Amino acid sequence: MSEADRPFIREVILEDFMSHEYTRVRLRSGLNVILGPNGAGKSSILLAISLAMGQSHTERSRRLSELVRYGKEQARVTLLLDNSEREGRRPLPRRGDVIRLSRVIRSTGDYWFEIDYRRADRLEVVDMLMDLGLNPDNLLIIMHQGLIDEFTALSPQERLELVEEATGISGYRRRLERALERLEGVKAEEREKERQLEQLKAMEDQWRRLYEKLEERRQLEGRLAAARAELAWARVARLEESLRRLEERRRELESSAESDRRLAESLGEELARLRRELESALDAGDRARVLRLVDDVAYDSAERAVAEYRARLSEEEAARLRREESKYREELERARAGLSGERPGTVRDLDEVEEEVRLLEAKVKALGDLPGDVEEFYMDIRSRLESVRDRLQELARNKAALLEEIGRRMEVWRRQLEELVRDLNARFSELLSAIGAAGYVKVNYGQSPSEAGLEVYVGFKGAEPVLLDPYRQSGGERSAAVTAFLLALQGRTISPFRAVDEFDVHMDPSTRSAFFRVLHDMFKGQRGVQYLVITPGYPSFVDRDAHYIVVQKVGGTSVVGEAPR
């Protein structure tokens, strides 16, 4: 068997699953057609495949427990996947030519997955198959019975997402959307940083005023400290000057007292002489001389008394000044003990310095109490402000780079979509014309990638194409339009396995026959792809290159057989 002829699913094994007791369904590469009457158990084979691949919902939203065969405790569905090397590499990053993928369902509703008999979770299974572009929840990959109408009811946005995923170009949108999300993140952070910037500016303004007060207070306190130091020197200078004046006055008093004492002594000697002379005049009886001498003695006695009195007063005042000098010296010693630094070259007057100190103290007091951490807070806010400004500049650069990246990714994404739509329209139009219809598809991009959608237009029996939806076309027309769309998409679909259940249920015989011929021709030329078609009727012709599987129900149990080639 050539590499291109190897089937992706070699075999499907159903154990106590719905109406299947034990069924083995071998599948081939290319087209596999499951035939059989309604209720035979055909659709349950596709449902089993989907569930084993990790499909998140069941047909008609049935509970998992309802899929277990009546009277049994559990059902098991197993897919034997071909993982043999193709062009030197295996499709799935696992050892072994065959991967055994199972899903076990309990009647209690519990379930689990197994990969080569090892338990696994759904995410592991889905991730493994998504590497091949196989998403069982994408109805363009696996379209269960009744999902044709669901496809017509999808929004254009949902259709486009399914098509992008099925054709492998969804990565272009995802990368674009991630870039847009990053841009929104940058814009959101930019708005937040701008809000922070405004808050920090207000805080910085508030704390700057406090910091300026702190700086002013520091300057005032510095001047006050210098003024207080000068005040101490001014006090010393005043004390020294006062002491100098006291000493000078005391010395003057002492000198005056000494002069007065000498004058008193001199007058005392003169009085002694006058008294001797008065005694001599009395003895001589010289009246005139006696009177003169009496006057001289009286005058000199008075002068002597005055001189002694002045001397005593000067001595007492000098003594008082000596005591005052002693106090001043003690006060000067205390004042000198509190001095700091060198003596200024010029010391202002004490009163002038005291006035400056009072003024500076009043100014400091007027500034009021300031928090002890003003500078720390202010510097922190300035640092944060600078950091926010730097971040805003960085965000502006990032935004510019992202806008450039988004422009490039947008161009690539649109180019991929335009190429896809061009291919789809060529094939879609060709398929519709084969049944006497016309149609086209187009992409509306909207304002953003999330608004972009795929619209399908079809027209039957010569009518102008109109939008495909659940109301404008009949059931047969919807089936024909969706089938033509699916077939047109096959050349771009990347999944190695695709399936559709009863696409022809509403078709007239002519349309059904035309589409079956297209299916057969398509999968002859498209090797390496496995396609499963379920139909309740028999094809209008038999193609020996297709693999036909017949499902019947015997005694309430589904039985599967292969048609001979």
C-alpha positions in Angstrom: 0.0 0.0 0.0 1.4 3.4 -1.0 1.8 6.2 1.6 -1.1 8.1 -0.1 -3.4 5.1 0.2 -3.0 4.7 3.9 -6.2 5.5 5.7 -6.1 7.9 8.7 -8.7 5.7 10.6 -7.9 2.1 9.9 -10.8 0.7 12.0 -13.6 1.7 14.3 -14.5 -0.7 17.1 -17.8 -0.2 18.9 -18.6 -2.2 22.1 -22.0 -1.9 23.6 -22.4 1.5 22.0 -26.1 2.4 21.3 -27.5 -0.4 19.0 -24.0 -1.9 18.4 -23.1 -4.9 20.6 -19.7 -5.5 19.1 -18.9 -4.0 15.7 -15.7 -3.5 13.8 -15.8 -1.1 10.8 -12.8 -1.0 8.6 -12.3 2.2 6.7 -10.1 2.9 3.7 -8.4 5.9 2.3 -10.5 7.9 -0.1 -14.3 7.7 -0.1 -16.1 5.5 2.4 -19.9 5.3 2.0 -22.1 3.9 4.8 -25.4 2.7 3.5 -28.5 1.3 5.2 -32.1 2.0 6.2 -33.1 4.5 8.8 -32.6 3.3 12.3 -30.0 0.7 11.3 -27.2 2.4 13.3 -25.4 4.2 10.6 -25.2 7.6 12.3 -24.0 6.0 15.5 -20.8 5.0 13.8 -20.0 8.7 13.0 -21.1 9.7 16.4 -18.7 7.2 18.0 -15.8 8.4 15.8 -16.6 12.0 16.9 -16.8 11.1 20.6 -13.6 9.2 20.5 -11.9 12.3 19.0 -13.1 14.4 21.9 -16.3 16.0 20.5 -17.8 18.1 23.2 -21.4 17.5 22.4 -23.5 14.5 21.3 -26.1 14.1 18.6 -29.3 15.8 19.5 -27.7 16.7 22.9 -28.2 13.2 24.2 -26.7 12.5 27.6 -23.6 10.3 27.5 -25.2 7.7 29.7 -27.9 7.2 27.0 -25.2 6.0 24.5 -24.5 2.9 26.6 -26.3 -0.2 25.2 -29.5 -1.0 27.2 -28.7 -3.3 30.1 -24.9 -2.7 29.9 -22.8 -0.8 32.4 -20.3 0.8 29.9 -19.6 1.3 26.3 -16.3 1.6 24.6 -15.4 3.2 21.2 -11.9 2.6 19.8 -10.3 4.1 16.8 -7.2 2.5 15.3 -5.3 5.4 13.8 -2.6 4.8 11.1 0.6 6.5 12.4 3.0 4.9 10.0 5.7 7.1 8.5 4.8 9.3 5.5 7.8 10.9 3.8 10.0 10.1 6.7 7.8 11.3 9.5 4.8 10.2 11.5 1.6 12.2 11.3 1.3 12.2 15.1 4.3 12.7 17.5 3.9 9.2 19.0 5.8 5.9 18.6 4.2 3.0 16.8 2.5 2.6 13.5 -0.9 2.3 15.0 -2.4 4.5 17.8 -5.3 3.1 19.7 -7.6 5.9 20.7 -10.6 5.0 23.0 -13.4 6.6 24.9 -15.1 4.7 27.6 -18.6 5.8 28.7 -20.2 4.5 31.9 -24.0 4.2 32.4 -23.6 6.6 35.3 -22.5 9.3 32.8 -18.8 9.1 33.8 -16.3 8.8 31.0 -12.6 8.8 30.2 -10.2 8.6 27.3 -7.4 6.2 26.6 -4.4 6.5 24.3 -2.8 3.1 23.7 -4.5 1.8 26.9 -3.3 4.7 29.0 -5.8 7.1 30.5 -5.8 10.6 29.0 -7.9 13.7 29.4 -9.9 15.3 26.6 -7.5 18.2 26.2 -4.7 15.8 25.4 -6.7 14.1 22.7 -8.0 17.3 21.2 -4.5 18.9 21.1 -3.1 15.7 19.5 -5.6 15.8 16.7 -5.6 19.6 16.3 -2.0 19.3 15.1 -3.5 17.7 12.0 -6.2 20.3 11.6 -8.8 17.8 12.9 -11.4 19.4 15.2 -14.4 17.1 15.6 -16.5 20.1 16.8 -16.0 21.8 13.4 -19.1 20.9 11.4 -17.2 21.5 8.2 -15.0 18.6 9.2 -17.6 16.3 10.7 -21.2 17.3 9.8 -23.7 15.1 11.7 -27.2 14.4 10.6 -29.3 17.6 10.7 -26.3 20.0 10.9 -26.9 21.2 7.3 -29.7 23.4 8.7 -27.5 24.4 11.6 -24.8 25.5 9.1 -27.3 27.7 7.3 -28.4 29.3 10.7 -24.8 30.1 11.7 -23.8 33.8 11.7 -21.4 34.9 9.0 -18.7 35.3 11.7 -19.2 31.7 12.9 -19.1 30.4 9.4 -15.8 32.3 8.7 -14.2 30.9 11.8 -15.2 27.3 10.8 -13.8 27.8 7.3 -10.6 29.4 8.5 -10.0 26.5 10.9 -10.9 23.8 8.4 -8.5 25.3 5.8 -5.7 25.9 8.2 -5.6 29.7 7.9 -7.1 30.4 11.3 -3.5 30.9 12.5 -3.3 34.2 10.5 -6.4 35.5 12.3 -5.3 34.3 15.7 -1.9 36.0 15.3 -3.7 39.1 14.1 -6.1 38.9 17.0 -3.3 38.3 19.5 -1.5 41.4 18.1 -4.8 43.3 18.5 -5.2 42.0 22.0 -1.7 43.1 22.8 -2.5 46.5 21.3 -5.6 46.7 23.5 -3.4 45.7 26.5 -0.9 48.4 25.6 -3.7 50.9 25.2 -5.3 49.8 28.5 -1.9 50.1 30.3 -1.4 53.5 28.6 -4.7 54.7 29.9 -3.9 53.4 33.3 -0.4 55.0 33.2 -1.9 58.3 32.1 -4.3 58.1 35.0 -1.4 57.3 37.4 0.5 60.2 35.8 -2.3 62.6 36.6 -2.6 61.3 40.1 1.1 61.4 40.7 1.3 64.9 39.2 -1.3 66.1 41.8 0.5 64.3 44.6 3.8 65.6 43.3 2.4 69.2 43.4 1.1 68.7 46.9 4.3 67.1 48.2 6.4 69.6 46.3 4.8 72.4 48.2 5.5 70.6 51.5 9.1 69.8 50.3 9.6 73.5 49.4 8.4 74.4 52.9 10.8 71.8 54.3 13.6 73.4 52.2 12.6 76.9 53.4 12.5 75.6 57.0 15.9 74.0 56.6 17.3 77.3 55.3 15.6 79.3 58.1 16.8 76.8 60.7 20.3 77.1 59.2 20.1 80.9 59.5 18.6 80.6 62.9 21.4 78.3 64.1 24.0 80.8 62.8 22.1 83.7 64.4 21.9 81.8 67.7 25.6 81.1 67.5 26.2 84.8 66.8 23.8 85.6 69.6 26.0 83.7 72.1 29.1 85.6 70.9 27.1 88.9 71.0 26.2 88.1 74.7 29.8 87.3 75.4 30.8 90.5 73.7 28.3 92.5 75.7 29.4 90.9 78.9 33.0 91.6 78.0 32.2 95.2 77.3 30.2 95.6 80.5 33.0 94.0 82.5 35.6 96.3 80.8 33.5 99.3 81.7 33.1 98.1 85.3 36.8 97.6 85.6 37.5 101.0 84.1 35.0 102.6 86.5 36.3 100.7 89.5 39.9 101.8 88.7 38.7 105.4 88.3 37.0 105.2 91.7 40.0 103.6 93.3 42.2 106.3 91.8 39.8 109.0 93.1 39.7 107.5 96.6 43.5 107.4 96.7 43.7 111.1 95.7 41.1 112.0 98.3 43.0 110.0 101.0 46.2 111.8 100.1 44.4 115.2 100.2 42.9 114.3 103.6 46.3 113.4 104.9 47.8 116.6 103.5 45.0 118.6 105.1 45.6 116.7 108.4 49.2 117.8 108.4 48.3 121.4 107.6 45.7 121.4 110.4 48.4 120.2 112.8 50.6 123.0 111.8 47.8 125.6 112.0 46.9 124.3 115.5 50.5 124.7 116.7 50.6 128.2 115.2 47.2 129.0 116.8 48.6 127.9 120.2 51.6 130.2 119.6 49.3 133.2 118.7 47.2 132.6 121.8 50.2 132.5 124.0 51.4 135.8 122.3 47.9 137.3 122.6 47.9 138.2 119.0 44.1 138.5 118.6 44.1 139.3 114.9 46.3 136.4 114.2 44.3 134.1 116.4 41.0 134.9 114.5 42.7 134.4 111.1 44.2 131.0 112.2 40.8 129.9 113.6 39.2 130.5 110.3 41.9 128.6 108.5 41.6 125.6 110.9 37.9 125.5 110.4 38.1 125.6 106.6 40.8 123.0 106.4 38.9 120.7 108.8 35.9 121.0 106.6 38.0 120.3 103.5 39.6 117.3 105.2 36.2 115.9 106.2 34.9 116.3 102.7 38.0 114.6 101.3 37.7 111.7 103.7 34.0 111.3 102.9 34.6 111.3 99.1 37.4 108.7 99.6 35.1 106.5 101.6 32.3 106.8 99.0 34.7 105.9 96.2 36.1 103.0 98.1 32.6 101.6 98.9 31.5 102.1 95.2 34.7 100.4 94.1 34.1 97.5 96.4 30.5 97.1 95.0 31.9 97.2 91.5 34.4 94.5 92.4 31.6 92.3 93.6 29.7 93.1 90.4 32.8 92.3 88.3 33.0 88.9 90.0 29.4 88.2 89.0 30.0 89.3 85.5 33.1 87.1 85.2 31.1 84.1 86.4 28.4 84.9 83.9 31.0 85.4 81.2 32.6 82.1 81.9 29.2 80.4 81.6 28.5 82.2 78.3 31.9 81.3 76.9 31.3 77.6 77.9 28.2 77.6 75.5 30.1 79.0 72.5 30.7 77.0 69.3 32.9 77.7 66.4 35.4 80.5 65.9 34.7 84.0 67.0 33.3 86.1 64.1 35.5 88.9 62.8 32.6 91.3 63.5 30.0 90.6 66.1 26.8 92.6 65.7 25.0 94.3 68.6 23.2 91.9 70.9 19.8 93.7 70.4 20.1 93.4 66.6 21.0 89.7 66.8 18.2 89.0 69.3 15.7 90.7 67.0 16.9 88.6 64.1 16.6 85.4 66.2 13.0 86.3 67.2 12.1 87.0 63.6 13.6 83.7 62.3 11.9 81.8 65.2 8.6 83.4 64.2 9.1 82.4 60.5 9.9 78.8 61.4 6.9 78.6 63.7 4.7 80.0 61.0 5.6 77.1 58.7 3.9 74.8 61.1 4.7 71.1 61.7 5.8 69.1 58.7 5.8 65.3 58.4 9.1 63.8 59.1 9.1 61.8 55.9 8.3 64.7 53.5 11.6 64.4 51.6 11.3 60.6 51.4 7.8 60.7 50.0 8.5 63.6 47.6 11.6 61.8 46.2 9.6 58.6 45.9 6.8 60.3 44.1 9.3 62.0 41.7 10.9 58.6 41.1 7.5 57.0 40.4 6.6 59.9 38.2 9.7 59.5 36.2 9.1 55.8 36.0 5.6 56.3 34.7 6.8 58.8 32.1 9.5 56.4 30.9 6.9 53.6 30.7 4.5 55.8 28.7 7.3 56.5 26.3 8.0 52.8 26.1 4.3 52.0 25.6 4.2 54.6 22.8 7.0 52.8 21.0 5.3 49.4 21.6 2.1 50.8 20.3 3.7 52.1 17.1 5.5 48.7 16.6 2.2 46.8 17.2 0.3 49.1 14.8 2.9 48.3 12.2 2.7 44.6 13.0 -1.1 44.6 12.9 -1.0 46.3 9.5 1.3 43.6 8.1 -0.7 40.8 9.7 -4.0 42.3 8.5 -2.6 42.4 5.0 -1.5 38.8 5.1 -4.8 37.6 6.7 -6.9 39.4 4.0 -4.6 38.1 1.3 -5.1 34.5 2.5 -8.9 35.0 2.7 -9.1 36.6 -0.7 -7.2 33.7 -2.2 -9.4 31.2 -0.4 -12.6 33.0 -1.5 -11.3 33.1 -5.1 -10.7 29.3 -5.0 -14.0 28.6 -3.3 -16.0 30.7 -5.7 -14.5 29.0 -8.7 -15.3 25.5 -7.4 -18.6 26.5 -5.8 -19.9 28.1 -9.0 -18.8 25.1 -11.0 -20.6 22.7 -8.6 -23.8 24.7 -8.5 -23.9 25.1 -12.3 -23.9 21.3 -12.6 -27.4 21.2 -10.9 -28.7 24.3 -12.6 -27.9 26.8 -9.8 -25.6 29.7 -9.3 -23.9 31.2 -6.3 -20.9 32.8 -4.7 -19.3 33.5 -1.4 -17.8 36.7 0.0 -16.2 38.0 3.1 -17.4 41.2 4.8 -14.5 42.4 7.0 -16.4 44.8 9.2 -14.5 47.2 11.5 -12.4 44.5 13.1 -11.4 40.9 12.6 -14.0 39.8 15.1 -16.7 41.3 12.9 -15.5 39.6 9.7 -17.9 37.1 8.3 -18.5 34.7 5.4 -21.7 35.1 3.5 -23.0 32.4 1.1 -25.3 33.4 -1.8 -27.2 30.9 -3.9 -29.9 31.0 -6.6 -31.9 28.1 -8.1 -33.8 27.8 -11.3 -32.4 30.9 -12.9 -33.1 33.2 -9.9 -30.5 35.7 -8.7 -28.4 34.4 -5.9 -29.6 35.5 -2.4 -28.2 35.1 1.0 -28.3 31.5 2.3 -30.3 31.2 5.5 -32.9 28.8 7.1 -35.9 30.7 5.6 -35.2 31.7 2.0 -34.4 28.3 0.5 -36.3 25.0 0.6 -34.8 22.0 2.4 -33.5 20.5 -0.8 -32.0 23.8 -1.9 -30.3 24.3 1.5 -28.9 20.7 1.3 -27.6 21.3 -2.3 -26.1 24.7 -1.4 -24.3 23.4 1.8 -23.1 20.2 0.0 -21.8 22.3 -2.9 -20.0 24.5 -0.4 -18.5 21.5 1.5 -17.3 20.0 -1.7 -15.9 23.3 -2.9 -14.0 23.5 0.4 -12.4 20.1 0.1 -9.5 21.2 -1.9 -8.4 23.6 0.8 -9.4 21.5 3.9 -6.4 20.2 5.8 -7.9 17.5 8.0 -7.0 14.0 6.9 -10.5 12.9 7.9 -13.9 14.4 6.9 -17.4 13.2 7.3 -21.0 14.1 6.5 -24.2 12.4 7.5 -27.2 12.3 5.2 -26.3 15.4 3.1 -28.7 14.1 0.5 -31.8 13.6 2.6 -33.8 16.4 1.0 -32.3 16.3 -2.5 -34.2 15.2 -5.6 -32.7 12.1 -7.4 -31.0 14.2 -10.1 -29.2 16.5 -7.6 -28.3 13.6 -5.4 -26.8 11.7 -8.3 -24.9 14.7 -9.5 -23.3 15.2 -6.1 -22.4 11.6 -5.7 -20.6 11.7 -9.0 -18.7 14.7 -7.8 -17.8 13.0 -4.6 -16.5 9.9 -6.4 -14.5 12.0 -8.9 -13.1 14.3 -6.2 -11.7 11.6 -4.0 -10.1 9.7 -6.8 -8.0 12.7 -7.5 -7.5 13.8 -3.9 -5.4 11.0 -2.4 -4.3 10.8 1.2 -7.7 12.0 2.5 -10.3 9.9 4.1 -13.9 10.8 3.6 -17.0 9.2 5.2 -20.4 9.7 3.7 -23.6 8.3 5.4 -26.7 8.0 3.2 -30.0 6.3 3.8 -30.4 5.4 0.2 -28.3 3.6 -2.4 -26.2 5.5 -4.9 -27.4 5.8 -8.5 -24.2 4.0 -9.6 -21.4 2.0 -8.0 -17.8 3.1 -8.2 -15.3 0.3 -7.7 -12.8 2.8 -6.2 -15.2 3.6 -3.3 -15.6 1.6 -0.2 -19.2 0.7 0.6 -20.3 -0.3 4.1 -23.8 -1.7 4.7 -25.4 -1.4 8.1 -28.5 -3.5 9.0 -30.3 -4.1 12.2 -31.0 -7.7 13.1 -32.9 -8.5 16.3 -32.3 -5.0 17.7 -28.5 -5.2 17.1 -26.7 -3.3 14.4 -24.7 -5.5 12.0 -22.1 -4.1 9.6 -20.9 -5.7 6.4 -18.7 -4.6 3.5 -20.0 -4.6 -0.1 -17.7 -6.6 -2.4 -15.5 -4.6 -4.7 
